[in-house]
Amino acid sequence: MSTGRHTEPLDVHLILRRDGAAGPEILMSRRAGTVYAAGLWHFPSGHYDGPHEDAVAALIREAAEETGVSIEPADVRFAGFVHHRSPVGGARTGLFFEVRTWQGLPSVREPAVCDAMGWFPLDAPPEPMVAYCRAGLDTYQSGQMMAMHFQEPGDPIAYAPAFDRCRPVPSVGTIGPDTRVREFTERAVGRITGWTDVSWAREGSRVWRAQGAEAGLWFVKIHQNDRFHQREVRAYRTWALSLGAGAPRLVASDEQLRAVVLTSVRGRPLHGTVLSPGQERDVFHRIGALARRIHQASAPRPAPEGSGPAIGKAERHLTAARPHLAPGDEDFVRGLVRQAKSLPMLEQVETHGDFQLRNILRSEDADGSLAVIDLERSEPGPAIRDLVRLSDAWAHRPDLYQAFLAGYGRTLTDAEESRLVIDAALDAVSGIAFGVAHGDPELVERGRRTLARLRTEHRPCNSPTGESPCG
């Protein structure tokens, strides 16, 4: 058994990219002569000249030798790498680089090993293509940084879908969306030079901060379903416009991708922000004023039939949340459901739908201005809808509640007070069920905390069942 350290070849691959009439295009060359994979299409590529040559220098040299183009080091972008094993067992690692700016017209410069060269659509590469090269292209298009491509004995050298061995390895923190979303974003705002994953710590959240080549900054979001996409797009096109700098602007949307590109707004989420008591009261006064602006963005309208508390979903949510409820929680919620049936309907206004501290940003400038984000749950509803999740933030702090009302410009009616208790409990149960199913521990804990608080503040009346809560 050999005790020597394993070594294997390292090569560089050039993804030379341009904007064609029908979309992005990439340069490919066809291998010829006595080389490996003759007759198959491949990226311009090659090996290091020696230990004196770094990867970028090797790429630039190979590009000049094979295609005749001149590339500046500052225009080279790392696009990923593939650890490959050929069908005969040899392993190697390929580094793939994207270049969009160069000098010269590419042409065949080494006819002994290349007999054709041309531009092809990014999403329709030529055939037949070297499977190893195709793995690098697919990895690049998927937005990943690394892939394993270990072929089996007997696999064809040319790419064949039935023998596709490409296995992307997810990156941490800075991975961007897939190519379709990248292309959609760049059509809207120009070239993006960096992606940072800023998704919430829950399953299904997909949000990126996109850094533009000209110092622009945008946020790109992919919605979990059509309903969320339609709600958020509608909100940005209607009531959010009245907030001015208090909300992002919709730059572009794509219904098929369920994606949006948004402008960046100043500030950090209030969730987890440490403030003095005086600063907290000022913030909640501002939150009240912000809520008023949202709710006054359009004239109130009568509530349609069947738009009361979501009691129809209560049983389903209770069933899903039951293993995570405290003793007595279920009876408490059932009592509220019975009480809800007798409440009057509340008129509807525009609502944010997920109005809570993590979706409210506070500017770090001296003005301390606020802005809202994440409008995917926005829809017409009673104003109290936006106080349900916010009420957890002023629990046991009546001064913050009063500061909010002062900024809001009015107190709540008796019907709204009752509805707030009922909706908060139903939302807590729904949140526990959703949080458990989608890996959002903060949502689960908030639901449990809300139920415990509501049960303390709203003890059961002395009814025959002892289950109907009183205010």
C-alpha positions in Angstrom: 0.0 0.0 0.0 1.4 3.4 -1.1 2.1 5.9 1.7 2.6 8.8 -0.8 0.3 11.7 -0.7 -2.4 11.7 -3.4 -2.0 14.3 -6.2 -4.3 15.0 -9.2 -4.4 17.5 -12.1 -5.9 20.9 -11.6 -7.3 22.8 -14.6 -9.0 26.1 -15.4 -12.1 26.6 -17.6 -13.2 29.9 -19.2 -16.9 30.8 -19.3 -16.7 33.7 -21.7 -20.1 35.3 -21.7 -21.9 38.0 -23.7 -25.4 39.3 -24.2 -26.9 38.0 -27.4 -30.0 39.1 -29.3 -32.1 36.4 -27.7 -30.4 36.3 -24.3 -27.0 35.4 -22.7 -24.5 33.4 -24.8 -21.3 31.5 -24.0 -18.3 30.7 -26.1 -17.6 27.0 -26.7 -14.8 25.2 -28.7 -14.8 21.7 -30.2 -11.9 19.4 -29.4 -10.0 17.8 -32.3 -7.0 15.7 -33.2 -5.5 13.1 -30.8 -6.7 14.8 -27.6 -9.1 13.4 -25.0 -12.8 13.7 -26.0 -12.1 14.7 -29.6 -15.2 15.8 -31.4 -16.9 17.0 -28.2 -17.7 20.6 -27.2 -15.9 22.1 -24.2 -15.0 25.4 -22.6 -11.6 26.9 -23.5 -9.5 25.4 -20.8 -6.0 24.3 -19.8 -3.5 23.5 -17.0 -1.1 25.5 -15.0 2.4 26.1 -16.5 4.0 25.5 -13.1 4.0 26.5 -9.4 4.9 30.0 -10.4 1.5 30.6 -12.1 -1.7 31.3 -10.1 -5.2 30.2 -11.3 -6.2 33.6 -12.7 -2.9 34.0 -14.6 -3.4 30.5 -16.0 -6.9 31.3 -17.2 -5.8 34.5 -18.9 -2.9 32.8 -20.6 -5.0 29.9 -21.8 -7.7 32.2 -23.1 -5.1 34.1 -25.2 -3.5 30.9 -26.5 -6.8 29.2 -27.5 -9.1 32.1 -28.4 -6.9 35.2 -28.9 -8.8 37.3 -26.5 -7.1 39.5 -23.9 -8.5 39.6 -20.3 -7.6 41.8 -17.4 -7.3 40.1 -14.0 -9.9 42.5 -12.5 -12.5 41.2 -15.0 -12.2 37.5 -13.9 -15.0 36.1 -11.6 -14.8 32.8 -9.8 -17.8 30.7 -10.9 -17.3 27.4 -9.1 -15.3 24.2 -9.2 -16.0 20.6 -10.0 -14.2 17.5 -8.5 -14.3 15.0 -11.4 -13.5 11.4 -12.0 -13.5 10.1 -15.5 -15.0 6.7 -16.6 -11.5 5.2 -16.5 -10.9 6.3 -12.9 -8.6 9.3 -13.2 -9.6 12.2 -11.0 -9.0 15.9 -11.4 -10.4 19.3 -10.1 -11.6 22.0 -12.5 -11.9 25.7 -11.6 -14.5 27.6 -13.6 -14.3 31.3 -14.1 -16.8 33.8 -15.7 -15.5 36.7 -17.9 -17.8 39.3 -19.4 -15.3 41.9 -20.4 -12.4 41.3 -22.7 -10.5 42.7 -25.8 -10.4 41.0 -29.2 -12.6 38.7 -31.3 -12.3 35.0 -30.2 -11.3 32.6 -32.9 -9.6 29.2 -33.2 -5.9 29.7 -32.5 -4.8 26.1 -31.9 -6.3 24.2 -34.9 -4.3 21.0 -34.0 -6.5 20.5 -31.0 -9.6 22.6 -31.8 -11.5 22.6 -35.1 -14.5 24.9 -34.3 -15.5 27.7 -32.0 -18.8 29.6 -31.6 -21.3 31.3 -29.4 -24.3 29.4 -28.0 -27.3 30.2 -25.8 -26.5 29.8 -22.2 -29.5 27.5 -21.7 -28.9 25.5 -25.0 -25.2 24.5 -25.1 -24.0 22.5 -28.2 -24.1 18.7 -28.4 -22.2 16.5 -28.0 -20.5 18.1 -25.0 -17.9 16.7 -22.6 -19.8 15.5 -19.5 -17.2 17.0 -17.1 -17.6 20.4 -18.8 -21.4 20.1 -18.7 -21.2 19.5 -15.0 -19.3 22.8 -14.6 -21.9 24.6 -16.7 -24.8 23.2 -14.8 -23.2 24.1 -11.5 -22.7 27.6 -12.7 -26.3 27.9 -13.9 -27.7 26.6 -10.6 -25.9 29.3 -8.6 -23.8 26.7 -6.7 -20.1 27.0 -6.1 -19.1 23.3 -6.0 -20.1 20.0 -7.4 -19.0 16.4 -7.4 -18.9 14.6 -10.8 -17.6 11.1 -10.2 -18.4 9.0 -13.3 -18.7 5.3 -13.2 -16.9 2.7 -15.4 -18.7 2.5 -18.7 -20.2 6.0 -18.5 -19.9 7.9 -21.8 -17.4 10.7 -22.0 -20.1 12.9 -23.7 -22.9 14.3 -21.6 -26.0 12.1 -21.5 -28.9 12.8 -19.2 -29.2 9.1 -18.3 -25.7 9.2 -17.0 -25.7 12.6 -15.3 -23.4 12.3 -12.2 -23.3 16.0 -11.3 -24.0 16.4 -7.5 -23.9 20.1 -6.4 -22.6 20.7 -2.9 -24.5 23.7 -1.2 -22.5 26.7 -0.2 -22.8 28.6 3.1 -24.1 32.1 3.3 -23.2 33.6 -0.1 -24.9 31.4 -2.6 -27.2 33.1 -5.1 -30.4 32.0 -6.7 -30.6 29.8 -9.8 -29.7 31.1 -13.3 -33.3 32.0 -14.3 -33.6 34.3 -11.3 -30.2 35.8 -11.8 -31.0 36.6 -15.4 -34.3 38.1 -14.4 -32.6 40.3 -11.8 -29.8 41.4 -14.2 -32.4 42.3 -16.9 -34.0 44.6 -14.3 -31.1 46.3 -12.6 -27.9 45.4 -14.6 -25.0 43.2 -13.7 -24.8 41.7 -10.2 -21.3 41.1 -8.8 -22.2 39.5 -5.4 -25.1 37.6 -3.8 -25.6 37.2 0.0 -28.2 34.9 1.4 -30.4 36.8 3.9 -33.3 34.4 4.2 -35.1 34.0 7.4 -34.1 31.0 9.5 -37.1 29.0 8.4 -37.8 26.5 5.7 -38.9 28.0 2.4 -37.5 31.5 3.0 -35.5 32.5 -0.1 -34.2 36.1 0.0 -30.9 37.5 -1.3 -29.1 40.8 -1.1 -27.7 41.6 -4.6 -24.7 43.9 -5.0 -24.7 45.7 -8.4 -21.6 46.4 -10.4 -22.3 50.1 -10.1 -22.6 50.1 -6.3 -26.4 49.6 -6.4 -28.0 47.3 -3.8 -31.3 45.3 -4.2 -33.1 42.5 -2.6 -34.4 39.5 -4.5 -37.1 37.3 -3.1 -38.8 34.1 -4.3 -42.2 33.5 -2.8 -43.3 30.1 -1.5 -46.6 30.1 -3.5 -48.6 32.1 -6.0 -50.8 33.7 -3.3 -47.9 35.3 -1.4 -46.4 36.5 -4.7 -49.7 38.1 -5.8 -50.3 39.7 -2.4 -46.8 41.3 -2.2 -46.8 42.6 -5.8 -50.3 44.1 -5.2 -49.1 45.8 -2.0 -46.1 47.4 -3.6 -48.2 48.6 -6.5 -50.9 50.1 -4.3 -50.7 51.2 -0.6 -46.9 50.9 -0.1 -46.4 53.7 -2.6 -48.0 56.1 0.0 -45.2 55.3 2.5 -42.5 56.9 0.4 -39.1 55.9 2.0 -41.1 53.8 4.6 -41.2 50.8 2.3 -39.1 49.3 -0.6 -40.0 49.9 -4.2 -40.9 47.1 -6.6 -38.4 47.2 -9.4 -39.5 44.1 -11.3 -41.7 41.0 -10.8 -42.0 37.7 -12.6 -45.2 35.6 -12.0 -43.8 32.4 -13.4 -40.6 32.6 -11.2 -42.7 34.0 -8.3 -39.8 36.4 -7.9 -39.5 40.1 -7.1 -36.6 42.6 -7.2 -36.9 45.3 -4.6 -35.0 48.5 -3.7 -33.0 48.5 -0.4 -34.4 50.6 2.5 -32.3 52.0 5.4 -32.3 50.4 8.8 -32.1 47.2 10.9 -34.9 45.1 12.1 -36.3 46.2 15.5 -36.4 42.5 16.6 -33.5 42.1 19.0 -32.6 45.8 19.1 -31.6 47.0 22.6 -33.0 50.5 23.4 -33.5 52.5 26.5 -37.1 52.8 27.9 -37.4 56.3 26.4 -36.2 55.2 23.0 -38.6 52.2 23.1 -41.6 54.6 23.7 -40.4 56.8 20.9 -40.2 53.8 18.6 -43.7 52.5 19.5 -45.1 56.0 18.9 -43.5 55.9 15.4 -44.8 52.3 14.9 -48.3 53.6 15.7 -47.9 56.4 13.2 -46.7 54.0 10.5 -49.7 51.7 11.1 -52.0 54.6 10.7 -50.4 55.5 7.4 -50.9 51.9 6.2 -54.5 51.7 7.3 -55.4 55.1 5.9 -53.9 54.4 2.5 -57.4 53.8 1.1 -60.9 54.4 2.3 -62.4 51.8 4.8 -64.8 49.4 3.3 -67.5 47.1 4.7 -66.5 43.7 5.7 -67.6 41.0 3.3 -69.6 38.0 4.6 -67.4 35.3 6.2 -64.5 37.7 6.9 -64.6 37.4 10.7 -62.0 35.6 12.9 -60.4 32.5 11.2 -62.4 30.1 13.4 -63.0 27.8 10.5 -59.3 26.9 10.6 -59.1 26.6 14.4 -59.7 22.8 14.5 -57.1 22.1 11.9 -54.5 24.2 13.6 -55.3 22.8 17.1 -54.9 19.3 15.7 -51.4 20.2 14.3 -50.3 22.2 17.4 -51.8 19.9 20.1 -48.5 18.1 21.0 -46.9 21.4 21.6 -49.7 23.1 23.6 -49.6 23.5 27.4 -52.4 21.9 29.5 -55.5 24.1 29.2 -54.5 25.9 26.0 -56.9 23.9 23.8 -59.9 24.6 26.1 -59.0 28.3 26.3 -58.9 28.6 22.5 -62.2 26.7 22.1 -63.8 29.1 24.5 -62.6 32.0 22.4 -63.9 30.4 19.2 -67.4 30.3 20.8 -67.1 33.9 21.8 -66.1 35.0 18.3 -69.4 33.9 16.8 -71.2 36.7 18.5 -68.8 39.6 17.7 -69.8 42.3 15.2 -68.0 42.5 11.9 -65.2 45.1 11.6 -64.7 47.3 8.6 -61.7 46.5 6.4 -58.6 48.6 5.5 -55.3 47.8 3.9 -53.1 45.8 6.2 -49.5 44.7 6.3 -50.5 41.2 7.5 -47.3 40.4 9.3 -46.7 43.6 11.3 -44.1 42.7 13.8 -40.7 43.9 15.0 -38.6 41.7 12.6 -40.5 43.2 9.6 -40.0 46.9 10.8 -36.6 48.5 10.2 -35.3 51.4 12.2 -32.8 53.8 10.5 -29.5 54.2 12.2 -29.4 57.8 11.2 -30.3 60.5 13.6 -33.9 60.7 12.4 -34.6 57.1 13.5 -37.2 56.7 10.8 -39.0 53.4 10.3 -39.8 51.3 7.3 -41.7 48.0 6.7 -40.6 45.0 4.6 -42.1 41.6 3.8 -45.5 42.4 2.4 -46.4 38.9 1.2 -49.3 38.5 3.7 -50.8 41.9 2.9 -54.5 42.0 2.1 -57.6 44.0 3.1 -58.8 43.2 6.6 -59.7 44.8 10.0 -57.1 47.2 11.3 -56.7 45.0 14.4 -55.0 42.4 12.1 -51.8 44.4 12.3 -51.8 44.5 16.0 -52.0 40.8 16.6 -48.3 39.9 16.3 -47.2 43.3 17.4 -49.0 42.9 20.7 -46.4 40.4 21.9 -43.9 43.2 21.8 -45.7 45.4 24.3 -46.7 42.5 26.6 -46.4 43.7 30.3 -45.4 47.1 29.0 -48.5 49.3 29.1 -46.4 52.4 28.4 -45.4 50.9 25.0 -49.1 50.2 24.2 -50.1 53.7 25.1 -47.2 55.1 23.0 -48.4 53.0 20.1 -52.0 54.3 20.5 -50.8 57.9 20.7 -48.9 57.5 17.4 -51.9 55.6 15.9 -54.2 58.5 16.8 -57.0 56.7 18.5 -57.9 54.0 21.0 -59.4 50.7 20.1 -63.1 50.0 20.3 -64.6 47.4 22.6 -65.2 45.1 19.6 -61.6 45.6 18.5 -60.3 44.8 22.0 -62.2 41.5 22.0 -61.2 40.7 18.5 -57.6 41.3 19.3 -57.6 38.7 22.0 -59.4 36.1 19.8 -57.2 36.7 16.8 -54.0 36.7 18.8 -54.9 33.3 20.3 -55.8 31.9 16.9 -52.6 33.3 15.4 -50.6 31.8 18.2 -52.0 28.3 17.5 -51.5 28.7 13.8 -48.0 29.9 14.4 -47.1 26.9 16.5 -48.4 24.6 13.9 -46.6 26.4 11.1 -43.4 26.9 13.0 -43.1 23.2 13.9 -43.8 22.2 10.3 -41.4 24.7 8.7 -38.5 24.8 11.2 -39.2 28.2 12.7 -38.5 27.9 16.4 -39.0 31.6 17.0 -42.6 31.4 15.7 -43.3 28.3 18.0 -41.9 30.1 21.1 -43.8 33.3 20.3 -47.1 31.3 20.0 -46.6 29.5 23.3 -45.7 32.8 25.0 -48.8 34.5 23.6 -51.1 31.8 24.8 -49.6 31.9 28.3 -50.0 35.7 28.4 -53.6 35.7 27.1 -54.6 33.0 29.6 -53.2 35.2 32.4 -54.8 38.4 31.3 -58.2 36.9 30.3 -59.3 34.4 32.9 -62.4 32.2 32.3 -65.8 33.6 33.3 -67.8 31.7 35.9 -69.8 30.0 33.2 -71.2 26.4 33.6 -68.3 25.1 31.5 -65.7 27.5 32.9 -64.2 27.8 29.4 -65.5 31.1 28.0 -62.9 33.8 28.7 -63.7 37.2 30.0 -61.9 40.4 29.2 
